């Protein structure tokens, strides 16, 4: 060996081992002195600080979600107590339906004397049509076989009652084609219950449903996704990627107003995969007039799942108009769905089950009303738990997004909470030991940025577990049972800047000239949208600008030129990257109509032009009947149009 090589080797050893030896000696001295210098309390504090320092230094988390205080005074100013829904003033329901049977109430018979009821099946003909089937009379009970919905007319000697009721019928055909023996050998072999509530942020869940949140997290051990971020505006953009793995724009055309559009049957819904794997499937959704796939879209031609709740909500609407608010006769409306879910799990107790249940009536338009259901939700979860239904069920409790229209949304924190809905997974007790690695990966992903696409991949993994290795960040849909690197940012997760809650937005001084230009550009863009109906819609003008934020790029990103060393460890930060575009967010009020809008605008610096995509515009106050004149002819312009003639 040459002397030159020997010197190189010695130099290398000195560079490597001297620092290691010095660090080790220093650490030994610190630990040795520690035992004399500090009390146990002091040691715990120092240990915690060291762990925090090590964690922060080692962390490569690209998306750091904002730390939003749950009970800040600003937020609590909007919170009001709402008592449970009181349906006691309604005439008590003479008939109750549960587990595919409807029974005439014994208490009512004791009060009214002998009662005879006619039971008429309500048969689905489509998402907007139904018909009456066979009618049978009984003085005691009726068994649901042809439909999940029945119209009931009851008569006593001096009184009468009628209504529309629902429960899970027993379907022999469904029973015969389902079973655990049909599921994939690599599947997790557990039921899936997705219980969703409209417009509930993670913080709203804690504020308005505290007992439900406590029961989920403390009694059932629910794992809350703290990094969950929406990817678009409204319910369809939240649910469609979760249920199909694709955005609406990536799927075939299904909008009502487009000639030749298809029914949404053409979408690759996840429940079809479960059905093929031997599962009984169910889909329930409140609000027949604003359904996720029936308001703008054409809805389903063929019934999408084995048990489908839309026919009940269509056919019952007229029967309960005289009921107290939020009541279906003497039963709170939200409990109808809860009871259906329990019956679904009872009727098909030994069969694999997939159920998606979505409640909207209490929470869609009112921030506080959902609090009225807190105790009922706890009772619902307790009932599932006590019945043993959760022993083999993955329970996903979620929301599509935070509040979009409530007054709380006008605050900056409310805006962020819209993008951070509540999302939790509760696993059956055996899962964490039988599938320890998958469970550990899942827990490791709780603070990582995830999206509806990832929920879809996770639902796929329930049917076929697949890889538990480190996920590939170049893919859009990542299973939460894999290890998702914390380096994942909004761009990699396919989240547009407008919806990304972890971007570093900086406030812009409203006196700067760019604010006036942004407001004018945005207003002109909206007026261009409505120019095709200018004879009906007013030209909008600027009322006031509330705030403007600018996305400030990371300084090191701008300065990075290349790596100084061949290994890529040491960056050269002498560069000066030229920025060709800037992103702004603006909130402003336009007249007439006092519409309040938020949008993300792109400023092309080379051409000095402002642009905005329609999907990056949010109307955050209710427009009501303002766009009545074009509501049916141009429904896509509703949030931009103020009709020249107002009703």
matplotlib code that plots the C-alpha trace (Angstrom):
import matplotlib.pyplot as plt

x = [0.0, 1.4, 2.0, -0.4, -3.2, -2.3, -2.6, -5.9, -7.1, -5.9, -7.5, -10.7, -10.7, -10.0, -12.9, -15.2, -14.2, -13.0, -16.4, -18.1, -15.7, -16.1, -19.9, -20.0, -17.7, -19.9, -23.0, -21.4, -20.5, -24.0, -25.6, -23.1, -23.7, -27.5, -28.0, -26.5, -27.9, -31.6, -34.6, -36.9, -39.3, -36.4, -35.2, -38.6, -38.8, -35.4, -36.1, -39.2, -37.4, -34.6, -37.2, -39.0, -35.7, -34.7, -38.2, -38.3, -34.8, -35.5, -39.0, -39.3, -43.0, -43.8, -47.3, -47.8, -51.4, -52.4, -52.9, -56.4, -57.7, -60.9, -62.4, -61.0, -63.3, -63.7, -65.1, -67.1, -69.0, -70.8, -71.6, -75.1, -76.6, -79.4, -81.6, -82.4, -85.1, -88.5, -91.2, -93.5, -96.1, -96.7, -99.2, -97.3, -96.5, -99.0, -96.6, -92.8, -90.6, -87.4, -85.4, -87.7, -90.9, -93.5, -95.6, -98.7, -97.9, -99.4, -99.7, -101.8, -104.0, -104.6, -105.6, -107.6, -108.9, -108.6, -106.6, -106.4, -103.6, -103.1, -99.4, -98.6, -95.1, -93.4, -91.5, -88.6, -88.9, -85.9, -84.2, -87.2, -90.1, -91.8, -95.1, -97.3, -97.1, -99.3, -101.4, -101.9, -104.0, -103.1, -104.2, -100.7, -97.7, -96.3, -93.1, -91.1, -90.2, -90.7, -89.3, -87.6, -90.4, -94.0, -97.0, -99.2, -102.9, -104.3, -107.9, -109.4, -113.0, -112.8, -109.4, -106.9, -103.2, -101.0, -97.3, -94.4, -91.9, -88.7, -86.4, -84.1, -86.1, -84.8, -83.8, -83.3, -81.5, -79.0, -78.6, -77.8, -75.2, -73.2, -70.9, -67.3, -66.4, -66.7, -64.2, -60.6, -58.1, -55.9, -58.8, -59.2, -62.6, -64.4, -67.6, -67.3, -69.7, -69.1, -71.2, -70.9, -72.3, -72.4, -70.3, -68.4, -64.8, -62.6, -62.9, -66.7, -67.0, -65.3, -67.4, -70.9, -70.7, -68.5, -70.1, -69.9, -66.3, -65.4, -67.2, -65.5, -62.0, -62.0, -64.4, -64.1, -60.4, -61.1, -58.0, -58.6, -56.9, -55.3, -53.8, -57.0, -57.5, -60.4, -59.6, -62.5, -65.7, -68.8, -70.0, -69.6, -65.9, -65.4, -67.3, -66.7, -62.9, -63.5, -66.1, -64.7, -61.0, -61.5, -62.7, -65.9, -63.9, -62.1, -65.4, -68.0, -70.3, -73.3, -74.6, -78.3, -77.9, -75.6, -77.4, -76.5, -75.1, -75.0, -76.5, -74.0, -74.4, -71.4, -69.1, -66.9, -68.3, -66.5, -69.6, -69.6, -66.2, -67.6, -70.6, -68.4, -66.6, -69.7, -70.8, -74.3, -74.3, -76.2, -76.4, -78.5, -78.6, -80.9, -82.1, -83.9, -84.0, -80.2, -78.8, -75.1, -75.7, -79.2, -79.0, -76.7, -76.2, -78.6, -78.7, -78.9, -81.0, -80.5, -80.6, -76.9, -76.8, -78.8, -80.5, -80.9, -82.6, -83.6, -87.1, -88.0, -87.0, -88.9, -92.1, -92.2, -91.7, -95.4, -96.6, -94.7, -95.3, -97.5, -94.9, -92.9, -89.7, -87.0, -89.5, -90.9, -94.1, -93.0, -89.5, -86.6, -85.7, -82.1, -82.9, -84.7, -81.4, -79.7, -82.4, -82.1, -78.3, -78.9, -81.5, -79.1, -76.5, -79.0, -80.8, -77.5, -75.6, -73.6, -73.0, -70.2, -71.6, -70.7, -72.9, -72.4, -74.8, -74.8, -76.7, -77.2, -80.5, -79.3, -75.9, -76.0, -77.4, -77.1, -73.9, -75.4, -78.4, -76.2, -75.6, -79.2, -78.2, -75.2, -76.8, -78.6, -75.3, -73.8, -76.8, -76.4, -72.7, -73.3, -76.0, -73.7, -71.0, -73.2, -74.8, -71.3, -71.6, -68.3, -66.4, -65.9, -66.5, -64.3, -66.3, -65.4, -67.0, -66.4, -67.6, -67.4, -66.0, -66.4, -69.1, -69.4, -72.3, -72.6, -71.4, -68.4, -67.1, -66.5, -63.6, -60.1, -60.2, -63.5, -62.1, -59.3, -61.7, -63.8, -60.7, -60.2, -63.2, -63.6, -62.4, -61.8, -61.3, -62.3, -60.9, -62.3, -60.4, -58.4, -57.1, -54.2, -52.7, -53.6, -52.5, -50.0, -47.9, -50.9, -52.2, -48.9, -48.6, -52.0, -51.2, -48.0, -50.1, -52.4, -50.6, -49.6, -51.3, -54.1, -57.0, -60.3, -58.2, -56.3, -59.5, -60.5, -57.2, -57.7, -61.2, -59.7, -57.1, -59.8, -60.7, -57.1, -54.5, -51.6, -48.3, -47.4, -44.2, -43.3, -45.8, -44.8, -45.4, -45.8, -49.1, -52.2, -54.1, -52.2, -53.5, -53.3, -52.1, -48.9, -46.2, -46.9, -43.8, -44.1, -42.4, -45.8, -47.0, -50.2, -48.8, -47.9, -51.3, -53.1, -54.5, -54.9, -53.5, -57.0, -57.8, -54.5, -54.6, -50.9, -49.7, -47.8, -50.1, -49.0, -51.5, -51.3, -51.7, -55.1, -53.7, -51.3, -52.3, -52.3, -55.4, -57.5, -56.3, -57.1, -60.7, -61.3, -59.9, -62.0, -65.2, -64.6, -64.2, -67.5, -69.3, -67.8, -69.3, -72.8, -72.5, -74.4, -77.5, -76.9, -80.5, -81.4, -78.4, -77.0, -73.5, -71.6, -69.4, -67.0, -68.4, -65.5, -62.4, -62.0, -58.6, -56.0, -53.3, -50.3, -48.5, -44.9, -42.5, -39.8, -36.7, -34.5, -36.6, -35.8, -32.1, -31.4, -29.0, -27.6, -25.7, -22.2, -21.1, -21.4, -23.7, -26.3, -26.1, -24.9, -27.1, -25.7, -28.0, -26.5, -29.1, -31.9, -34.9, -37.2, -40.8, -43.2, -46.5, -47.9, -50.9, -53.3, -56.4, -59.0, -62.3, -64.6, -68.2, -70.0, -73.1, -76.0, -76.8, -74.1, -72.5, -69.4, -66.8, -63.4, -61.1, -57.5, -56.2, -53.0, -51.0, -48.9, -46.0, -44.7, -48.0, -49.3, -52.6, -54.9, -56.7, -58.9, -60.4, -64.2, -63.6, -61.4, -64.2, -66.3, -69.6, -69.6, -72.9, -76.3, -77.6, -81.2, -83.6, -81.3, -80.6, -84.1, -84.3, -81.5, -81.6, -83.0, -81.5, -78.0, -77.6, -73.8, -74.2, -76.4, -73.7, -72.7, -76.1, -78.3, -81.5, -82.6, -86.1, -86.3, -89.3]
y = [0.0, 3.4, 6.1, 8.3, 5.6, 5.1, 8.8, 8.9, 6.0, 7.6, 10.9, 9.2, 7.4, 10.6, 12.3, 9.5, 8.2, 11.4, 13.1, 9.8, 9.3, 13.0, 12.8, 9.5, 10.9, 14.1, 12.0, 9.8, 12.9, 14.3, 11.1, 10.7, 14.2, 14.0, 11.5, 14.1, 17.3, 16.7, 15.3, 12.7, 15.4, 17.4, 14.3, 13.6, 17.1, 17.0, 13.5, 14.9, 17.9, 15.7, 13.4, 16.4, 17.7, 14.4, 13.9, 17.4, 17.0, 13.6, 14.5, 15.0, 15.8, 17.9, 18.8, 20.2, 20.7, 23.9, 23.5, 24.9, 25.4, 23.6, 25.9, 29.3, 32.2, 33.1, 29.6, 29.2, 32.5, 30.4, 27.4, 27.0, 24.2, 22.4, 19.9, 16.5, 16.2, 16.1, 14.2, 13.6, 16.0, 13.7, 10.9, 7.8, 5.5, 2.6, 0.3, -0.2, -2.1, -3.9, -6.8, -7.3, -7.4, -4.7, -5.1, -3.2, -1.6, -3.6, -0.3, 1.3, -1.8, -1.5, 2.2, 2.0, -1.6, -4.0, -2.5, -3.7, -2.4, -2.5, -3.0, -1.9, -2.5, 0.6, -0.6, 1.3, 2.1, 4.5, 7.2, 9.5, 7.1, 4.4, 2.5, 0.6, -3.2, -5.8, -4.9, -7.3, -6.8, -7.9, -7.3, -8.1, -8.0, -7.9, -9.5, -7.4, -9.5, -7.5, -4.2, -2.3, 0.2, -0.2, 2.2, 1.5, 2.4, 1.4, 1.7, 1.2, 1.7, 5.4, 6.4, 5.9, 6.3, 6.1, 6.4, 5.1, 2.9, 1.1, -1.6, -4.3, -7.0, -10.5, -11.3, -15.0, -14.4, -12.1, -14.6, -17.4, -15.5, -14.1, -15.7, -15.5, -18.5, -16.1, -13.6, -13.3, -15.5, -12.4, -10.3, -9.2, -10.9, -8.2, -6.2, -2.6, 0.1, 3.6, 6.1, 9.6, 12.9, 16.0, 19.1, 18.1, 19.1, 17.3, 20.2, 20.4, 16.7, 17.5, 20.7, 19.5, 15.7, 15.5, 12.3, 10.5, 11.6, 10.4, 7.1, 6.5, 7.3, 6.2, 3.2, 1.8, 2.9, 4.8, 6.1, 9.6, 10.7, 14.1, 14.5, 14.0, 16.8, 17.2, 17.6, 19.5, 21.5, 19.8, 16.3, 14.7, 15.8, 14.2, 11.0, 10.1, 9.7, 7.7, 5.4, 5.1, 6.1, 8.7, 12.3, 13.3, 14.7, 11.4, 9.5, 9.3, 12.3, 11.9, 15.5, 16.0, 19.0, 17.3, 15.6, 11.9, 11.7, 8.3, 7.3, 7.0, 3.3, 3.5, 4.6, 1.9, 2.1, 0.2, -1.6, -3.5, -4.9, -6.0, -7.5, -9.6, -10.8, -12.2, -9.2, -7.9, -4.3, -1.2, 2.5, 5.0, 8.7, 11.4, 14.3, 12.9, 16.4, 17.1, 13.6, 13.3, 11.5, 12.9, 16.7, 17.6, 14.0, 11.6, 9.2, 5.4, 3.6, 0.2, -0.1, 0.3, -2.0, -4.8, -2.4, 1.2, 3.9, 6.5, 5.0, 5.5, 9.1, 9.8, 8.1, 9.3, 13.0, 13.8, 11.6, 13.4, 17.0, 17.4, 15.9, 18.0, 19.4, 16.8, 14.0, 11.1, 10.7, 10.1, 9.0, 11.5, 11.3, 10.7, 7.6, 6.0, 5.5, 4.3, 1.7, 0.5, 0.0, -2.0, -4.1, -4.6, -6.1, -8.3, -9.7, -10.6, -11.4, -14.3, -12.8, -10.3, -6.8, -3.5, -0.5, 3.2, 5.4, 9.2, 11.7, 15.3, 16.7, 17.9, 19.3, 20.5, 24.0, 24.4, 24.3, 23.6, 21.3, 18.2, 18.4, 17.2, 13.8, 13.3, 11.0, 9.1, 8.4, 7.1, 4.8, 3.6, 2.8, 1.2, -1.0, -2.1, -2.8, -4.7, -6.8, -8.0, -6.4, -4.5, -7.7, -8.3, -4.9, -2.1, 1.0, 4.2, 7.3, 10.3, 13.5, 14.7, 18.2, 20.9, 23.5, 25.4, 27.8, 28.4, 31.7, 30.1, 29.5, 33.2, 33.0, 32.0, 29.1, 28.0, 28.1, 25.7, 23.5, 23.0, 21.3, 19.1, 16.9, 14.3, 10.9, 7.8, 4.1, 1.6, -1.8, -5.0, -6.1, -8.9, -6.9, -5.2, -8.6, -10.7, -7.9, -6.2, -4.7, -3.3, -1.9, -0.3, 1.2, 2.6, 4.2, 5.6, 7.3, 9.2, 12.5, 12.0, 13.8, 11.6, 12.1, 10.4, 8.5, 6.8, 5.8, 4.1, 2.2, 1.2, -0.1, -2.1, -3.5, -4.9, -7.2, -8.0, -6.8, -6.4, -4.9, -3.5, -2.0, 1.7, 3.3, 4.8, 8.6, 8.7, 6.9, 8.9, 6.3, 4.8, 2.2, 3.3, -0.2, 0.6, 3.0, 6.4, 8.5, 11.8, 13.6, 13.5, 17.0, 18.3, 18.2, 14.5, 13.8, 15.5, 18.3, 21.6, 24.6, 26.0, 23.0, 22.3, 23.2, 22.8, 25.4, 28.4, 31.3, 34.8, 37.7, 40.5, 44.2, 45.3, 48.7, 47.2, 47.7, 44.0, 43.6, 45.9, 44.1, 40.7, 41.8, 43.3, 40.3, 37.9, 40.0, 40.2, 36.4, 35.8, 38.3, 36.5, 33.2, 34.8, 36.8, 34.0, 34.9, 38.6, 39.4, 37.5, 37.9, 41.2, 42.3, 42.0, 44.7, 44.7, 45.5, 44.8, 42.7, 40.9, 39.4, 38.3, 35.6, 34.9, 31.5, 32.3, 29.7, 28.2, 30.3, 27.3, 26.1, 29.4, 29.4, 25.7, 25.4, 21.9, 19.7, 20.6, 17.0, 14.0, 12.2, 14.9, 15.5, 19.2, 21.7, 24.6, 27.5, 30.2, 30.0, 32.5, 30.6, 32.9, 32.5, 32.7, 32.4, 33.5, 32.0, 34.2, 33.5, 36.2, 36.6, 39.3, 40.5, 41.3, 43.2, 42.9, 39.9, 40.4, 37.1, 36.2, 34.3, 32.8, 31.8, 30.9, 33.0, 32.4, 35.4, 34.7, 37.2, 37.0, 37.9, 39.8, 38.0, 36.6, 33.4, 31.2, 27.7, 27.4, 24.5, 26.8, 29.2, 28.8, 30.7, 30.6, 32.2, 30.8, 32.1, 30.8, 31.9, 34.6, 32.6, 31.3, 32.5, 30.2, 27.4, 24.8, 26.1, 26.8, 25.1, 25.4, 29.2, 29.3, 30.5, 33.4, 34.7, 37.4, 37.5, 40.9, 40.1, 38.8, 36.8]
z = [0.0, -0.9, 1.7, -0.2, 0.2, 3.8, 4.5, 2.8, 4.9, 8.1, 7.2, 6.4, 9.8, 11.6, 9.9, 10.8, 14.2, 16.0, 15.8, 16.9, 19.8, 20.9, 20.7, 22.7, 25.4, 25.7, 25.9, 28.7, 30.7, 30.4, 31.5, 34.4, 35.6, 35.1, 38.0, 40.4, 39.0, 38.4, 40.2, 38.7, 37.5, 36.0, 34.2, 32.7, 31.4, 29.9, 28.4, 26.8, 25.4, 24.0, 22.4, 20.9, 19.6, 18.0, 16.5, 15.0, 13.6, 12.2, 10.8, 7.1, 7.2, 4.2, 5.2, 8.7, 9.4, 11.2, 14.9, 15.2, 18.8, 19.3, 22.0, 21.0, 21.8, 18.1, 17.4, 20.5, 19.7, 17.0, 19.2, 20.7, 22.7, 21.0, 22.9, 21.6, 18.9, 20.5, 18.6, 21.6, 20.2, 17.2, 17.3, 18.4, 15.5, 15.5, 13.8, 14.3, 11.8, 12.8, 11.4, 8.4, 10.5, 11.2, 14.4, 15.5, 18.8, 21.7, 23.7, 20.9, 20.8, 24.5, 24.0, 20.8, 20.8, 17.8, 14.9, 11.3, 9.1, 5.4, 4.4, 0.8, -0.6, -2.2, -5.2, -6.7, -10.4, -10.5, -8.5, -9.0, -9.4, -7.3, -7.4, -5.0, -4.9, -3.3, -0.3, 2.7, 5.8, 9.3, 12.8, 14.3, 12.0, 8.5, 7.1, 4.7, 1.6, -1.6, -0.5, 2.3, 2.3, 3.2, 3.3, 6.3, 6.8, 10.1, 11.4, 14.9, 15.9, 16.2, 15.0, 12.1, 11.4, 8.4, 7.5, 5.5, 7.3, 6.4, 7.7, 6.2, 4.5, 4.3, 0.7, 0.1, -3.2, -1.5, 1.3, -1.1, -3.1, -0.1, 2.4, 3.7, 1.5, -1.5, -0.2, -1.4, 0.6, 0.9, 2.2, 5.8, 6.1, 8.1, 7.5, 6.6, 8.0, 6.8, 8.8, 7.4, 8.5, 6.3, 7.0, 10.2, 10.7, 13.1, 15.5, 15.0, 16.0, 19.3, 19.9, 18.8, 19.3, 22.4, 23.8, 20.5, 20.0, 23.5, 23.1, 19.7, 20.8, 24.5, 24.5, 20.9, 20.3, 17.1, 15.3, 14.0, 10.7, 11.7, 8.2, 6.2, 3.6, 1.1, -2.6, -4.0, -3.4, -1.9, -1.3, -4.7, -4.9, -1.4, -1.9, -5.5, -5.2, -2.0, -3.5, -7.1, -6.9, -9.6, -9.8, -11.5, -14.4, -15.0, -15.1, -17.9, -18.3, -15.9, -15.5, -16.1, -18.2, -20.7, -23.6, -23.9, -20.3, -18.7, -15.4, -12.5, -12.7, -15.0, -12.1, -10.7, -7.2, -4.5, -3.3, -6.6, -5.7, -2.3, -3.9, -6.2, -3.1, -1.5, 0.5, 1.1, 0.2, 1.3, 0.6, 2.6, 2.1, 3.6, 1.5, -1.6, -3.0, -2.7, -3.1, -3.9, -7.2, -8.0, -7.6, -10.5, -11.8, -13.4, -10.5, -10.7, -13.3, -11.7, -7.9, -6.9, -3.8, -2.3, 0.1, -1.0, 1.1, -1.6, -2.2, 1.5, 1.5, -1.7, -0.7, 2.9, 2.2, 2.0, 4.8, 7.6, 6.6, 9.7, 12.0, 14.3, 12.7, 12.1, 12.9, 10.9, 12.9, 16.5, 15.5, 15.0, 11.3, 11.9, 14.0, 11.1, 9.4, 12.6, 13.1, 9.5, 9.9, 13.1, 11.3, 8.3, 10.7, 12.5, 9.4, 7.7, 10.9, 9.5, 6.1, 5.0, 4.9, 3.4, 4.3, 3.4, 5.4, 4.9, 7.1, 6.1, 7.3, 10.7, 9.7, 6.1, 6.7, 10.4, 12.4, 15.8, 15.1, 14.8, 18.6, 19.1, 17.9, 20.2, 22.7, 19.9, 18.1, 21.4, 21.8, 18.2, 18.7, 22.0, 20.5, 17.7, 20.2, 22.7, 19.9, 18.9, 15.4, 15.9, 16.8, 13.1, 11.5, 10.3, 11.4, 9.5, 11.0, 8.8, 7.2, 3.6, 4.6, 7.2, 7.1, 3.8, 4.5, 8.2, 9.6, 11.2, 7.7, 7.3, 9.8, 8.6, 11.0, 9.7, 6.2, 7.2, 9.1, 5.9, 4.4, 7.5, 8.0, 10.8, 9.7, 12.0, 11.7, 14.4, 14.0, 15.5, 18.6, 17.0, 14.1, 15.8, 16.7, 13.7, 11.3, 13.5, 10.7, 8.8, 12.1, 13.0, 9.5, 9.8, 13.2, 11.7, 9.0, 11.3, 11.0, 7.4, 4.5, 3.2, 0.8, -0.3, -3.0, -0.1, 1.6, -1.7, -1.8, 1.8, 1.1, -1.7, 0.7, 2.9, 0.1, -0.8, 1.6, -0.8, 0.0, 3.4, 2.3, 1.9, -0.5, -3.8, -3.7, -7.4, -7.1, -6.2, -4.2, -1.3, 1.1, 4.8, 5.6, 3.8, 5.1, 3.6, 3.7, 5.6, 2.7, 0.9, 0.1, -1.5, -5.0, -4.6, -3.1, -6.0, -3.9, -5.6, -3.7, -3.2, -1.0, 0.7, 4.4, 4.8, 2.5, 3.8, 2.9, 3.9, 4.4, 1.8, 2.9, 1.5, 0.5, -2.1, -5.7, -6.5, -4.2, -6.4, -9.5, -8.1, -7.1, -10.5, -12.4, -10.3, -10.8, -14.6, -14.8, -13.0, -15.3, -18.3, -16.9, -16.8, -20.0, -21.9, -19.7, -19.4, -20.2, -17.0, -14.6, -13.3, -13.9, -10.6, -9.1, -6.1, -2.7, -0.3, 0.0, 3.3, 2.9, 0.4, 1.0, -1.1, -1.4, -0.5, -1.9, 0.4, 0.3, -0.1, -3.0, -4.8, -3.9, -4.7, -7.7, -7.4, -5.0, -3.9, -3.4, -5.6, -3.1, -3.0, 0.7, 0.6, -1.3, -3.3, -2.3, -4.5, -7.2, -7.9, -9.4, -11.4, -10.5, -13.4, -11.5, -8.1, -6.3, -4.4, -2.4, -2.1, -0.1, -1.3, -1.4, -4.7, -5.4, -6.1, -4.0, -1.4, -2.5, -0.6, -2.6, -2.1, -4.9, -5.8, -8.6, -10.6, -11.7, -14.8, -14.2, -17.7, -19.3, -16.3, -16.5, -13.7, -14.2, -12.1, -12.6, -11.9, -9.5, -7.4, -6.7, -3.5, -2.8, 1.0, 1.8, 0.8, -2.5, -1.9, -4.7, -6.1, -9.3, -9.7, -13.3, -14.6, -11.9, -14.3, -17.6, -16.4, -13.0, -13.2, -12.9, -9.8, -7.4, -9.8, -10.9, -9.3, -11.3, -12.5, -11.4, -7.9, -6.6]

ax = plt.figure().add_subplot(projection="3d")
ax.plot(x, y, z, "-o")
ax.set_aspect("equal")
plt.show()
